[in-house]
Amino acid sequence: MSVRLIVSILTINLSIPLFSQGLEFINIDSTNYTFDFFIDKAKEEDKIILLYLSGEGCTPCMRMQREIFVKDEVKETYSDYLLVNSHLIMRPYPMPHNLFKKVNKAHLKLRKKFKSEGAYPTFYLIDKNGRILKKANKMTTEEFIEFANTETQ
């Protein structure tokens, strides 16, 4: 199997849980874009970024995807945001080791940039200039909606 095919399969597999659950996040780790690309996109579209850091096996992440991201009021609340996800992968199988390292390197770089402690899920509201407006970890539906409605810490 070619590396290109494996990358395509991986990209689809990483994106499916988020796309099928309501909110449509762009998975930064499965693209060739850097975070600066999303800052430029936020400037161009005049949007706030919702950065969602998640990890493999993260039970609260899966619960939020399954129970919160699917709700109409959540989808409506975040409809004008640029939704970006970065997902930490714990095991390299079935992807090639060099891709595994690339994906996790991008994720760890974001964690370092935003001084994330590694608790998942972690959410950041980031303005179009790259400034953190707000940060939170796992939330209820009401807290997640309120998180969007109050844009500063």
N, C-alpha and C positions, 0 to 999 in steps of 0.2 A: 504494500500500500504506500502510495507516495506521501511525502510529508505534507504537501498541499491539501490532499484529501483528508488527512488526519486533522490538520488545522481547521478545515471547513467543518468536519464532524464535531470537533471540540467546540468551535464557536457556536454552532447550533445547540449543542448539548448544554453549554454554559448559559445560553440565553433563554432557552425554553422555559425553565421554571419562573423566570421573571416576566417574560412576555405573556405566558399563559395565565398569570396570576393577577392581571389587572394593570398595574402601573408598568409602563414600558421603559425600563432602564436600558441604557447603552452600557454594555459590559466593557469597560476600558481595557481589561486584561486580554480580551480576545480580539482586540483591534490593533492596528498599528499606530493609533493615535496616542499622543502624550496628553497629560492633563492640561498643558498649555493650549492644546487644540480646543479643549472644551471651554477654557477661559475666553479664547478668541470667539468661539461660537456663542457664548453667553453675551459677549459685547455686541456681536453682530445682531443677535436676536433680542437684545435687551432683556435678558432673563437672569433669574437667580438659579444657581446650581444646587440641586440636592445631591450630595455625594453620600452614597450608601456603601459602607465597608462591611463585608460579610466574610464568612469563612466556612469551609467544608465541615459538615457535621454540626453546624451551629443551630441548635434547637430553637432558640428565640427568633433567629432569622427565618427559619422555615415556617414557624408559627405566624410571623408577621406577613410573609408571602401568602400563606394559605388563608389567613383570617382577616387581615387588615388591608393589604394592597388591593384586594378584590372589591372592596366596598365602593359603591358609587360616590359617596360623599368624599372619600379619600381621593379617588380618581379625579373628581371635580376640583378639589382643593389644590392638587398638584398639577393640574392641566397646563398651567403657564410656566412651569419650572423645567429646567433642563435636568433630566434624571440620569445620573451616572452611577454605575456600580463597579466596585473592585472587589473581587472574590479571591481569598487565599485558598490555594489548593494544597492539601496535605500529602497526597500520594501522586507520584508521577504517572502511574498507569492509567489509561492506555496511551498517554501522549509521550512523544520523544523527550528525553531528559533535557535537551537544550530548550525546548518550548516550555517545559515545566519551570525551568530556571527563569526564563524570560517573563512568564506570567507572574510568578511570585516576586520577582525583582520589581516589577511595576507596582505591585500591591504594597510591598514593603517600603518603596520610595514614597508612596502617598502617606503611609502611616507615619513615616519619619517627618515628612513635610508638615503634617498637621498635628504632630505630637500625640498621635493616638496610642493609647495604652494597650491596644490589642483586644479590647473587649468587643464582642460582636453581639448584635449589630451596633454599628456606630454611624450616626447620621450627622452631616454638616450642611448648613446652609451657607453658601459661599456667593459673594457678590461678583459682578462681572470684572472686578479688579483683582479677584483672588483673595479678598479679605473674608475671614470667617465671621459670619454674622451670629451663628448659633451652633451648638453641638449638643447631641443627646444620644443616649443608648436606647435599649429596647423600650417600647412605649405601647400604651393601649391605643385604641382607635381615637379616642378623644384627645389624648396627649399628642398623637401624631398630627392630627388636624390643627391643634393649638400651636404646635411647633412651627407649622407653616404660616400661621396667622400672626405670629409675633416674630418679626424678622431680626430683632436684635437681642443680645444677651442682657 
